[in-house]
Each structure stands twice: as C-alpha cells, then as structure tokens.
C-alpha cells in the first residue's frame, strides 16, 4: 500500500467556513442519534462528503463554538419554517468528525482504542481546536499519545500533536530530531527527511508554535557552521604555502608534508563530492577561501557557507566522520626518512578530534534547545494546554 493521501485543506490551514443549507442531506446518513434533530453535511471539494444525523444538544454541551453557532442568532441555527436542520461543514475532515461525534454521542464503536494513524489524530486535533473541544478527548489521549510515541519517521505531524497535547518531553525529543534531520527544499523551506522529504514549512496551521520553524533552522545553521568550520580548517592547514619555500604551519604532528598531502587529498576526495553534489542544483557556487584559489581548488573544495547546505546536519556529520575514518594512517603509511619506524602518523588524522568536537557542539546545541523550550512561548503554552484538557503536569 502507498502512503495515505494528504489532507490538503488541513495542511494549508484553511480557516473554518460553516454554511447553512436548505437542501436535502445526502442519502443514507451516518446515524449517531436516531432522534437527532440536526444533519451535518461534512466534507466536499477536497475530501469525501458524508452526512451525520446528530443531536444538536450533544454538540452544544461539547463545544462552546457549536453552542454559539447552532443556538445563537446565526444562519446555522435551527430553521423556523419547520424544514430539516442542515449545516454544511465543507472544510472539516469526515474521518476526524466520525471519531469526535462518536465520542460526544457515546457511540464508541467509531472510536479507535489504538491510534496509529498520524494524519487521523492530527486532523482530530485540528477539528477539536477549531471548535474548542479538545477536552472531550481526555480519556483517550494517554493511550493515543503512547501509540504515537512508538511510531518512527512521522515527525512532521507528531511534533504538532505533541504541541497540542502539551506533551513537553515528547515535543522536545522530536524538536531535537528535526534539528539534526531536517534539510532545505527548493522553496527554501525546512523539510523533515525522516518522513519522506515532507516539508515542515508546508504546514502552517494554528496548531504549530509561532517560532518553531525559525528556531529549528537557527540551531541547524549553528551546527552546520561548526561542522563546516572544522572541516575547512583541516583542509586549510594542509593547503599552506610551505611547499613554495615559505615558512608555514604543518598539520602533521611530525611536520611531514607527505602526511599532510595524503590527508588533504583524502579529505577533499571523500567530502567534497558528497557535500557539493547532494543537491547540485541548489548549492550555488562555493565562496572563495581567503587566498585566491586556483580553478582546480575552486572546483573541488567542500562548501564553506553553511547557508548553502541543503542536506541535514546528520548527513554532513556522517560524511565528515566517514571520510576521517577512511583516512586513518598507520605508523609506516608515510615515509619519513631512515627513522620512519620512530614516527606514527595515526594521530595526525582528525577523526578523534572530530568526534570530540561533534560531542561538544552537540552538547551546546542541546543547551540552546533546552533554553528555547523552557521559554513561556513553549513550556508555558503546553502547560496551559494540558490544564485546559484536564491532564496532569508533564
């Protein structure tokens, strides 16, 4: 089976539009109350269309928005001419409302005990937020959230689900994963590569934190800048002009040009193509290094500008780590004259320094993430959401 169809209307965050109608409902409605006085015609242009026979009073008790809409001075209120009471909800999701209406009518056959459908739960929360009735989900939220947490590669929707449910620890875990595993698409939007290159920037609903995309992008850029700076520092040390007879700094611990040359060639060969060719149409030119480069250098050097990197932090880190590991040197890999047996060039390889650097910069990024998520914009809002739903503090 292929992936589930995307709920386009909800993904784009189209605002609610409720319309009254005097036309007859679709045949064979789903009956949630045989004595129900209201027919909801749900869906339409972008989704399947279904009619529900419901009790208007049950909707009024569950949602203050429905109470105002159905029992206030609005066109959705009950017709005074005795005709059938029909309200159209063209932008609402049929499957989500099937579950929600089942809950508020005590018809639990339509309510899943296990929730493994990410899009369904996401759409349920969109509808509940729209009608200010998320609290009706309280009995099911613990088990549904547990199901969601066990899923892999579904970060695009689950971070918004965690946000709406006030699940602080879960939200923080997904946030960190997105920092390391998001790339930039052709529209300069963040996309989560853990979910088949679905764009985070594509989702702009009221369920998302206002700053989330900017915050993820800023920490991602911090990490990429650090990784590229480390990589290019190692390259620049070995591109020194000492070979022209001027004094220069050797990267080799034994001041051996052959060692530097061997590592330089290996690092460039194993990193430049991977970093520059991952999305070749998107990178643009590589900025020139401080000294005027030769055409050959300009063609083969890895990128230096972190903003040009479209692939994920995890991918860049993996490319560099793999390159350094493949370039490990042994004691006699580099000839160093008649005393070569006294010298080992194993430590000239930056692999261990890179691993230490990655641990350091990752720790710094985690601290930045913790600082962001402890702000009232995140932690305060999720605490309020849990209180609103009636859940214990996270």
N, C-alpha and C positions, 0 to 999 in steps of 0.2 A: 504494500500500500504506500502511496505517496504521502507527502506532508499534508496536514489539514489545510483547508482553504483559509486565507487570512480574512479576518473580519475588517474589511476596508473602512467602513464607516466609523467604527470604534477606534481603529488605529489612527485615523486622521483627527479624531476628537471632534467630529461634527456635533455642534450643540443640539440639545434636545428640541424637538418640534412636535407638539401634540396637537392633533387636529380632530375636531368633531365631524361626524358624518351622519347623514340621514339615510345613506344607502344600506342595503341589507348586508349582514356579515357573510363571510364565506360559508359554504355548506359544511356540515359535519364539524362544528367547532369542538375543541377540547373542553369537556365539561368538568370544571372544578367544583361547581356548585349547581345542582340541578334546579335549585330555586333562584339561581343567580339572576340579578336584575341588570347586569352590565355585560356588554360584549366588547372585548378588547381585540382590535384587529392589529396584529403586531407584524412588523417587517414590511418589506416592499421592495423598492427599487434595487437595492444592493444585496438583498438577502431573501431567504424564503419567507413566505407570508402565511400566518396562521391566526385563527380566531379562537379566543378563550371566552368561555362563559364563566363569569366570576361574581362574587358577592362584593358589591361596592363598599359595604361597611367594613369588610375584612381589609380592603385596600386602605380605607380611611384610618383604621386602627394601626396599620403597619407603617404608614408613611404620611408625614405632615404635608409633603408636597402633593400626594394624591388627595389628601383631605381638602386642601385648598383648591385643587384643580376640579375635583368632582362635586364638591359641595359648596363651592363659592360662587360668586357672580361671573362665572366664565362660560364660554361656549361649550366646554366639555361637560358641564353639569347636566343633570337629567332633563330630557325634553319635557316640556309642559303640555305637549299635544297628544301624549299617550303613545307616541311611536317608540320603537325599540331604542334603548340607550346604547349607542355605539360610539366608541372613542378609538381613533386611529393613533398608533404609536409607530410610525414608519421607520424611525431610526433605532428602535430597540431590537435587541437580539432575541430571537424566538427561543433558542435553547436556554439562554440565561433566564428569561422570564418563565419558562416552563418549570425550572427549579424553584425560583423565587415564589411564584404563585402557588406552587405545591406546598411550600413551607407555610405560607400565611393562611392556606386553606386546610392545613393539617392533612394534606394528601402526600404522604412521604414516599409513595412508590416512585415518584418522579425525582426524588432527591437522592443523589448518589452517596453511599456511605464512604466510599473511597474515591478521592478526586485525583485523577492522574492526567486529566485534560487541562493543560495550562491555559489554552485560549478560552475554554468554557469558564473556568474560575475567574480569569481576568475580566471576561465580559459580565459575569455575575456581579463582580465588584464595581464595574463601571455603572451598571444599571442601579445597583444599591446606592452608590454615591449620588447618582443623579436624583434619586427620589428620597435621599436622606433616610435610608432604612437598613444600613449595614448591620445594625444590632440584631436583626432577625436571623442573621447567620451564626450568632454566637454558639449554639450547641454543636455546630458542625466545624467551626473554624479550627479547633485543635487538631482534629484528625485530618482535615483537608490540608492544613499547613504542613503536617508531618509528611503527608504524601508528596507535597510539592518539594520539600527539602530533600527528598530521596531521589528526585529526578536529576539527570545530568543534561548539560548542554541546552538549558532552557532559560538562560539568564535574561533574555530580552523582556519577557513578561514577568518573570518571577521577582525581579527587583521591584517592580511596581506593585505586585501582590504583597510582598513583604512590607512595602511602604504603607499601603492602605490598611494592612492588618496591624501595623505598629510593631512588627517583629524586628526589633533593633539588631540583635545578634545576627539573624539571618540576612537582613539588609546589608550589614557591614561586610559579611562574608562574600556576598555577591558583588558588592561595590569593589572590593579588593580584586576579585577575579576579573572584573571588567577592566580595571586599570591595567592589568597585565595582559589581557587577552583581547583587547579591542583594537581595531585598525581604523583607517580613514578611507572612506569610499570616494568615488569620483565626484560626488557632490560635496566633498569636504565635511561629511557627517561621520560621527562615530558609528562603527558597526561592530557587533559582537561576533567574533569569528567562532565562538563556541556554539553558535546557533545557526550555522549555515550562512554566515555573512548577512545576517539580517541587521538592518540599521537601527541603532538606538535613536539617531536623530529623526528617524521616520515616525517615531511615536511621540506625539505632542499632546497628550491628553491631560486632563486635570488631575489624574492620579499620580503624575510624576512630580518629584520635588523640582522647584523652580530652577535650582542651580546645578542639578545633577550632571548634566552633560558637560558643563564648563568645569566642574570640579574633577570629574574623571579625566577630562582632556588635560587639565593643568598638571595633574600628578603623572599622567602618562608621559607628558612632554618633559617633566623633570627627570624621569627615569631614562628616557631616550637620550637626553642631552648628556647625562652622566655616562651612559654606555658608549656613545659615540666619542666623547672626550677621551675616555680611557683607550679605546681602540686607536684613535688617531694620534694620541700621544705616543703609543708604542710604535706606530708607523713613522712619525716624525723623528723620533730618536734615531731611527735606522736610516733616515733619509738625509742625515747630516752631511755636510760638505767636506768631511775629513779626507775623503778619498782624493780630493784635489790638492792635498798637501797642507791644508789649513788645520789649525787646532780645532778639535770638536769633541763632543761628548759621545762616548760609546754606550750603547745599551748593554752590550756584552759585559759580564762581570769581569772578564779577563781581557777586556779591550781588544777583542779579536774581530776584525772586520768580516771575516768569513762567517762567523756565527751570526753577526747582525744581518748579513746579506741573506743567509739561509732562512732566518726567521722572517725577515721583511718580505721575501718572495712568497713564502708560505702563507703568511697572514693576509697579504693582499689577494693572493690567488683564491684562498678559501673563504674570504669575507666579501670582497668587492662585488663579485657577480651576484651572490645571494642577496645582498642588501640593495644593489642598484637595479637588478633585473626582476625583483619580486613583482613589481607592478611598473614596468618600464615606462608606460605612457604617462604615469602620474608623478614621477620623481622630479623631472626637470633637471637642469644642469647642477653639477656639484660645485659649490663655491670654491674659489681658488685658495690654496694654502697660503701662508704668509709670504713665502718666496715664490716668484713667478714659476709656475710648473712647466715642464715640458709637455708637449702634446700627449706623449705616452702616459705620463703621470696623471694628467687630467682625465684620460680615458679610463684608467684602471683603479684609481683611488676610491675607497668607500665614501659615502656621503658624509659631510661634516655638519650639515644643518639639520637638527632634529625635527624641525617643522616639515622637512621634505619626506620624512619617513612615513609610509602609509601602513606598513605591517605592524604587528603587535610588539610590545615590549618583550614578551616571552619569546617571540621568534628571533628578534635581534640578539637577545641574550643567548639563545641556543646556538645561533650562527657563530657568534664570537667564541663561546665556550668550546664548541666542536672544533673550530679552527685551531685554537690554542692546544687542545688535547692532541690533535693530529700532528702538531709540530714539536712534540716532546723530543728533546735531544738526549743522547746518551754520552758517556764520558769521551768516547773516541769518535763521535759523529763529526767533530770539527778538528782538522789537523792544526796543531799548534806548535809545530817545530819538534825538536828532539825530546822535549819534555812534555809531550801531549798526554802521557799517562798520569801526570800530576794534576791535570785540569779536568773538571767535569762541567759541562755546559747545561746540565739538566735544569739548573736554577735560573738560567738565562731566559727560559721560556716563561711568558707571563701567565700561564694557566693558573697557578696557585694564587698569584696576586689578583687575578681577575675574579676568582672565586671569593676571595676575601672582600674585594671591592663590591661585588654583587650583594653579598650579605649585608655590607654596611649601607649601601644605597637603598636596598630593600627595606631595611630597618628604618631608615629616615623617611621613606615613603609611607610606611605603616604608621609612623608617628604623625605625619601630615594628615593621613586619612582619619586617624583617631581624633585629631584636633577638629577636623571638619565635621565629623559625625557627632561630636559631642556638643556642637552648637545647637542653639534653640531651634534653628531652621530645620534640623533633622531630629535630634533626640526629643526636643520639646514637642514637636508636631506629632511624632509617633506615640509619645506618652499620652497626648491628648486623644489620639485616635483609639488607643486601647481603652482609655477611660470611657470614651463615647460608646464603644462596642460593648463594654462591660467586662473586659478581660483584665487579669491581674497584670501588675507591672512586669515589664520584661526583665 
